[in-house]
Amino acid sequence: MTNRHGDFIWYELLTSDVDAAQDFYSAVVGWTFKASDQPDMDYRLFSMAGSEVGGLMPLTKEMTDGGARPCWLGYIGVDDVDAAVADIKASGGAAHMEPWDIPGVGRMALVADPQGALFYVMKGSVEGGESSSFAATEPMPGHCAWNELATEDPDGAKTFYAEQFGWQKDGDMDMGPMGKYEFLKVGDDRGFMLGAVMPKMAEQPVSMWTYYFRVPDIDKAVETIKAKIGQIVQEPIEIPGGDFSLVAMDPQGAIFALVGART
């Protein structure tokens, strides 16, 4: 499936210990890692069954001095990075890293929505690129299955992402005192679900995206997370369709999520 403006096309882990993170996620999700051969940068590519999903890189001293901590970030594909950044700023968002080019890879920028949730916008160097990092139309182990935004202003966030990327609300689920869990789909003829937006919980320090990666066995993943000194933030819960999802923290402190069957 050729990617379009507004599709999630890549996922990236920034961490304080790349070797430990590689060992952890290899065991938990089953990813295979390799060097990207980028000059002057330890950037590692991770894949599942030969299909690339994302990248892993160390936090620099400059990043940590600026307050950065281990985290997962998603890349949203756009037709024009500079125009997208200008529109994001005009809509109340911010650019944390202005557009820059990586030869042979593409042009990108690190931005935030008006509530402060971070993400990248990117245009790849190859026209008509095709990424399966987000498994939009069928389950793919090791690939992202769901993109979830927890925000202090769900209505404002929905308006922002609709204006920037054409995303549309497609139903919701009442979570009682926690508010509504509102489903999002792409706003074109493909019509697939990409994730959801929900109110940020009081204990969450900032608005943020959480990415759910698919595993074959959710209970085995729990055992491996614990054995590898990760933490379970939310135990597996059943979700529509019969799968189970969990939220966890890796040993370096990055929040991630998994979805999978209970066998």
C-alpha positions in Angstrom: 0.0 0.0 0.0 1.5 3.3 -1.1 1.7 5.7 1.8 -0.1 9.1 1.7 0.0 12.3 3.6 -1.0 11.6 7.2 0.1 8.0 7.4 2.3 6.7 10.2 5.4 5.5 8.4 8.2 4.9 11.0 8.8 4.4 14.7 11.8 5.4 16.7 13.2 4.7 20.2 15.5 7.2 21.8 17.2 5.6 24.8 20.0 6.0 27.3 21.4 2.5 26.6 21.1 1.2 23.0 22.7 -2.2 23.7 20.4 -2.9 26.6 17.3 -1.7 24.7 18.3 -3.9 21.7 18.6 -6.9 24.0 15.2 -6.1 25.7 13.1 -5.6 22.5 14.7 -8.5 20.7 13.5 -10.8 23.5 10.1 -9.1 24.0 8.9 -8.4 20.5 11.3 -10.5 18.4 12.9 -7.7 16.4 16.2 -8.2 14.5 18.6 -5.2 14.6 21.3 -4.0 12.2 23.4 -0.9 11.8 22.1 1.8 9.5 25.6 2.8 8.4 24.8 6.5 9.0 28.0 8.4 9.5 28.8 9.8 13.0 25.6 8.2 14.4 24.8 4.9 16.1 21.4 4.5 14.4 20.1 0.9 14.4 17.3 -0.4 12.2 14.9 -3.0 13.6 12.8 -5.4 11.5 10.5 -8.3 11.7 10.8 -11.2 9.2 12.9 -8.9 6.9 10.4 -6.0 7.0 11.8 -2.8 8.6 9.7 -1.3 11.4 11.7 1.5 12.9 15.0 2.7 14.4 16.9 2.9 17.7 19.3 5.6 18.6 21.1 6.9 21.8 20.1 10.1 23.5 22.9 12.6 23.2 24.1 14.8 26.0 22.6 17.8 24.3 19.2 16.0 24.3 19.3 15.1 27.9 20.6 18.5 28.9 17.5 19.9 27.2 15.2 17.6 29.2 14.9 14.6 26.9 14.3 11.2 28.4 13.9 7.7 26.8 10.8 7.6 24.7 9.1 6.3 21.6 8.3 8.7 18.7 6.2 8.1 15.6 6.8 9.5 12.1 3.9 10.8 10.1 4.4 11.0 6.4 3.7 14.4 4.7 3.8 15.7 1.1 5.9 18.7 2.1 7.8 18.9 5.3 8.4 22.7 5.3 4.8 23.4 4.6 3.6 20.9 7.2 5.8 22.6 9.9 4.5 26.0 8.9 0.9 24.8 9.2 1.6 23.1 12.5 3.1 26.3 14.0 0.2 28.4 12.6 -2.3 25.9 14.3 -0.6 26.3 17.8 1.9 23.5 17.6 5.7 23.9 17.8 8.9 22.8 16.0 11.4 21.3 18.3 13.8 20.5 15.5 13.4 22.5 12.3 13.4 20.6 8.9 16.6 18.9 8.0 17.8 16.4 5.4 19.4 13.0 5.7 21.0 12.0 2.4 19.3 8.9 0.9 16.6 8.9 3.6 14.5 12.0 3.4 13.6 15.3 5.0 12.1 15.5 8.5 11.3 17.7 11.5 10.5 17.0 15.1 7.3 18.8 16.1 4.6 18.9 18.8 0.8 19.4 18.6 -0.8 22.3 20.6 -1.0 20.1 23.7 2.7 19.2 23.5 2.6 15.6 22.2 5.7 15.0 20.2 6.0 13.4 16.7 8.0 13.7 13.5 6.8 14.7 10.1 8.8 13.2 7.2 8.9 13.0 3.4 11.1 10.1 2.2 13.6 10.5 -0.5 11.8 7.9 -2.7 8.6 9.1 -4.3 5.6 6.8 -3.7 7.3 5.1 -0.8 5.6 2.2 0.9 6.0 1.5 4.6 4.5 -1.3 6.6 5.8 -0.1 9.9 2.2 0.5 10.8 0.1 -2.6 9.8 -2.9 -0.6 8.7 -5.0 -3.3 7.1 -4.0 -6.7 8.5 -2.3 -8.0 11.7 1.5 -8.2 11.3 3.6 -9.5 14.3 6.3 -7.1 15.2 4.7 -4.1 13.5 2.7 -1.3 15.1 -1.0 -2.2 15.4 -2.4 1.0 17.0 -1.5 4.6 17.7 -3.0 6.1 20.8 -2.9 9.8 21.9 -3.5 10.7 25.5 -4.1 14.4 25.7 -5.2 17.2 28.0 -7.6 18.5 25.2 -9.1 15.7 23.1 -11.4 18.1 21.2 -8.5 20.4 20.4 -6.3 17.5 19.4 -9.0 16.1 17.0 -9.4 19.4 15.4 -5.6 19.8 15.0 -5.0 16.4 13.5 -8.0 16.7 11.2 -6.7 20.0 9.8 -3.1 18.7 9.4 -3.7 15.1 8.2 -7.4 14.7 7.4 -8.0 12.2 10.2 -11.6 11.7 11.2 -13.5 10.4 14.3 -15.1 7.1 13.7 -17.1 6.2 16.9 -16.1 6.1 20.5 -16.2 4.1 23.7 -17.4 5.4 27.1 -14.7 4.9 29.8 -16.9 6.3 32.6 -15.0 8.8 34.8 -12.0 8.6 32.4 -14.0 10.1 29.6 -14.4 8.9 26.0 -12.0 6.7 24.0 -12.5 8.1 20.5 -11.5 6.1 17.4 -9.6 7.8 14.5 -9.5 6.7 10.9 -7.8 8.2 7.8 -10.0 10.6 5.9 -9.7 9.2 2.4 -11.1 6.4 0.3 -9.0 3.7 2.2 -10.9 4.4 5.4 -8.7 2.3 7.7 -8.5 2.8 11.5 -5.2 4.3 12.7 -5.8 4.6 16.5 -7.6 6.7 19.1 -7.5 9.8 21.2 -8.4 9.8 24.9 -8.1 12.2 27.9 -4.7 12.3 29.6 -4.8 10.7 33.0 -3.8 12.8 36.0 -0.7 10.8 36.7 0.6 11.3 33.1 3.0 14.3 33.2 2.5 15.3 29.6 0.3 14.7 26.5 1.9 11.9 24.6 1.5 9.2 21.9 1.8 5.5 22.8 2.4 2.9 20.2 1.1 -0.7 20.4 3.3 -3.4 18.7 1.8 -6.8 17.9 3.2 -10.0 19.6 2.0 -13.6 19.0 1.4 -14.3 22.8 0.6 -11.5 25.2 1.2 -13.6 28.3 4.6 -14.8 27.1 5.4 -11.1 26.5 4.5 -10.3 30.1 6.8 -13.0 31.4 9.6 -11.7 29.2 9.2 -8.1 30.1 9.4 -9.0 33.8 12.4 -11.3 33.3 14.2 -8.5 31.4 13.6 -6.0 34.3 10.8 -4.1 32.5 7.7 -3.0 34.3 4.0 -3.7 33.5 2.1 -0.4 33.8 -1.2 -1.9 32.7 -1.8 -5.6 32.9 -3.4 -7.3 29.8 -7.0 -6.3 29.1 -9.3 -7.7 26.5 -10.0 -5.4 23.6 -12.7 -5.5 20.8 -11.9 -8.3 18.5 -10.7 -10.7 21.2 -7.0 -9.6 21.5 -5.4 -8.3 24.6 -3.4 -5.2 25.1 -0.9 -4.0 27.8 1.2 -0.9 28.6 4.7 -1.3 29.9 8.0 0.5 30.6 11.3 -0.7 29.3 14.3 -0.8 31.7 15.5 2.6 30.5 12.1 4.2 31.2 10.5 4.4 27.8 6.7 3.7 27.7 5.5 1.3 25.0 2.5 -1.0 24.5 1.8 -4.4 23.1 -1.3 -6.2 21.6 -1.7 -9.9 21.0 -3.6 -13.0 21.5 -4.0 -15.0 24.7 -3.1 -18.6 23.8 
